[in-house]
């Protein structure tokens, strides 16, 4: 059994979240998202199939292929709708240990100079996101180079 924190329990003491593919999900939301995806996918597919098969000059095999592509579009729309309805439940918690930035850079097969150059080409929005996520150590690569 997973070690759940108190806020992860419902009123009856059961876990609110289920572990699925290494992520935490609310089963009710997963079920609703799946139903939305299935309904939109099949609705798009069957309506497209009816439309393309009724068109003169389109071979049945080609009409079914077009219908499948439209059905995939319905699946994507279902995913977009579900992502707007149900926000992620995961919490990224950084431990108190400092990141070994230089070790990580070396393990990635890069050099400090390459990373400094890459960070210099990073746009302001990405830098703000890195600051918000607490990844400030990567923004101070110049200082690390001077120290070494």
N, C-alpha and C positions, 0 to 999 in steps of 0.2 A: 504494500500500500504506500502511496506517495505521502510525503510529509507536507500537509496543507497547513497554512497559517489560519488563524481564527477568522480573518476577514474573508477567507475563501470558502467559508461554510455557510450554508443556508440556515433558516430558523430551526430545522429539524436536526442539525448537526451533520448533514450530508455534504460532501464536497460540491460546490457550485460548478466546478470545472472538471472536465474529463481530459485525460492526456491522449492526444491523437497526433501521431507522427512527430513527437517531440515538442508539441505545442499545446497550450491550454485552450480549450474551447468550451462554450456552453452548448450542451447537446440540443437544447430547444432551438437556439439560433442556427446551429448547423442544420437541423432538420428543416427549418423554415427556408434557409438559403438554398438547400438542395431542392426543395419543392419549387421555389421560384425559378431556379435554373432549369429544372425538368419541364415545367410548364412553358416557359418562354422558348426553350429549344424545340420542343415538339410542336408548339403553335407556329413558330416561324417555319419549321421544316414542312409541316403538312400544308400550310397555306401557300408556301412557295411551290411545293410539289403540285398542288391543284392548279396554280397559275401557269407554271411552265409546261405541264402536260396538256393544258388546254390551248397552248399556242401552236399555230400551224408552222411547220417547217423545222421544229426542234425535235431531234431524235429522243426517244424515251430515256436512253442511257444518259444523254447529255442533260436532259431535264432533271433527272434524279441527282446528277452531280451538282447542278446549280442549286437544287433544293437543299442538298447537304451543306453547301457553303452558306446558304442563308440560315440554316439551322445552327451552324457554328456561330454565326453572328448573334443569334438569339441567346446562345450559351454565354457569349462574351457580355452581352447586355445584362443577363442574369447575374454574372459575376460583378459587374459594375454596380448594379442596384444593391446587391447583397453587401458589397464593401461599404456603401454609403449608409446602409441601415445598421450594420453591425460592426462597430469599431474593434480593433485588436484588443485582446485582454492581457497580452504579455507585458511584463515589466522587465526592463533591462536594468539590472542593478550591478553597478561596478563595485568590486570589492575595494577595500581601503588600500590595497597594494598598488604601488606605482607600476605603470606599464614599462616594460623594458623596450623602449622605442628602438634603440639601436640594435638590440638583439632581434627584434621583429623585422627590421629593415634588412639585416643581414640574412635572416632566415628566408626572406622573400627573394633573395638573390639580387638585391639592389644595393646601391651605395648611398651614403648620406648626401653626397652632392647631387645625385639624381633626384632624390626626394625633395631637396631644397628647391631644385629647378622646377619640379612638378608642382610644388606648393605655390611657387611664384606665379604659375599660370592658372591657379584656381580662382574661380569667380567669387564675388563677395557673398552671394547667397549661400554657397557651399561652406564658406568660412564661418558664416553666422550659424549655420546648422551644426558645424563641428563644435563651435563654442557652446551652443545650447546642449549638446550631448556630452560635454565635459571632455572633449578630445583636444584640449588646449596644448598638450605636450607635442602634438604634431605640428602645431603652429609655431613652435619655438625651436625649430630645427637649426636655424642660424646660430642661436645661442649654444646649442649642443656642440656644434662644429667648433666654435671658439673655445669651449671648455676642453675639447679633446685635442 
